[in-house]
Amino acid sequence: MGAAGDEKAAAAAGGAAAEGEAAVDSKDLQQQSKALDKLTDHVEDRQLDSSRVQSAMAALASSKEADWNAMRLREKELAAVKINPTDVEIIANELEVPIPNFD
């Protein structure tokens, strides 16, 4: 049984070595797969970020235009208000603010 036992041990060791190589190859393939996924994810993220930037810029532009229109409307409303010069004089005197002479 000594020679047969040695053969079985050698065969088992050879099988373990083959399994070890398969495990190493499997790990290597997993690492390569992860690296490839990272590359493709990066490209997809950049494309997604690009669309996000475009939508954000469009939102900012429409918001800026809305603010501009609101400001113009407010200026029109304020321009329609009539200010009595005697009221300005009374307030300036109460606050002790010198009134410039525009005449």
C-alpha positions in Angstrom: 0.0 0.0 0.0 3.0 2.3 0.3 3.5 2.8 -3.4 -0.2 3.0 -4.1 -0.6 5.4 -1.2 2.2 7.6 -2.6 0.5 7.6 -6.0 -2.8 8.7 -4.4 -1.0 11.4 -2.4 0.7 12.6 -5.6 -2.6 12.6 -7.5 -4.3 14.5 -4.7 -1.4 17.0 -4.6 -1.6 17.4 -8.3 -5.4 17.9 -8.1 -4.9 20.5 -5.3 -2.4 22.3 -7.5 -4.8 22.3 -10.4 -7.5 23.7 -8.1 -5.1 26.3 -6.8 -4.3 27.4 -10.4 -8.0 27.5 -11.2 -8.6 29.6 -8.1 -5.8 32.0 -9.1 -7.1 32.2 -12.7 -10.6 32.8 -11.3 -9.3 35.6 -9.0 -7.3 37.1 -11.9 -10.4 37.0 -14.1 -12.5 38.6 -11.4 -9.9 41.4 -11.0 -9.9 41.9 -14.8 -13.6 41.9 -14.8 -13.8 44.5 -12.0 -11.2 46.7 -13.8 -13.2 46.6 -17.0 -16.4 47.4 -15.1 -14.7 50.4 -13.5 -13.7 51.7 -17.0 -17.2 51.2 -18.5 -18.8 52.7 -15.3 -16.6 55.7 -15.6 -17.7 56.3 -19.2 -21.4 55.8 -18.3 -21.0 58.2 -15.3 -19.4 60.9 -17.5 -22.3 60.6 -20.0 -24.8 60.7 -17.1 -23.0 63.7 -15.6 -23.0 65.4 -19.0 -26.8 65.1 -19.2 -27.1 66.3 -15.7 -25.0 69.4 -16.5 -27.1 70.2 -19.5 -30.3 69.9 -17.6 -28.9 72.0 -14.7 -27.7 74.7 -17.2 -31.2 74.8 -18.8 -32.8 75.1 -15.4 -30.4 78.0 -14.5 -31.1 79.8 -17.7 -34.8 79.5 -17.3 -34.5 80.6 -13.7 -32.3 83.6 -14.6 -34.9 84.6 -17.3 -37.7 84.3 -14.8 -35.8 86.4 -12.3 -35.1 89.0 -15.0 -38.7 89.2 -16.0 -39.8 89.5 -12.3 -37.3 92.3 -11.8 -38.5 94.2 -14.9 -42.1 93.8 -13.7 -41.2 95.1 -10.2 -39.4 98.1 -11.8 -42.5 98.9 -13.8 -44.6 98.7 -10.7 -42.2 101.0 -8.8 -42.1 103.5 -11.6 -45.9 103.8 -11.5 -45.7 105.0 -7.9 -46.0 108.8 -7.6 -43.8 110.4 -4.9 -44.8 113.7 -3.5 -41.7 115.9 -3.0 -43.2 117.4 0.2 -43.4 113.9 1.7 -39.7 113.4 0.9 -38.8 116.7 2.5 -40.7 115.9 5.7 -39.0 112.5 6.0 -35.6 114.0 5.3 -36.1 116.7 7.9 -37.2 114.1 10.5 -34.2 111.9 9.8 -31.9 115.0 9.6 -30.8 114.0 6.1 -29.6 116.8 3.8 -31.8 117.1 0.7 -29.8 117.6 -2.5 -31.0 120.4 -4.7 -31.7 119.0 -8.2 -32.8 122.3 -9.6 
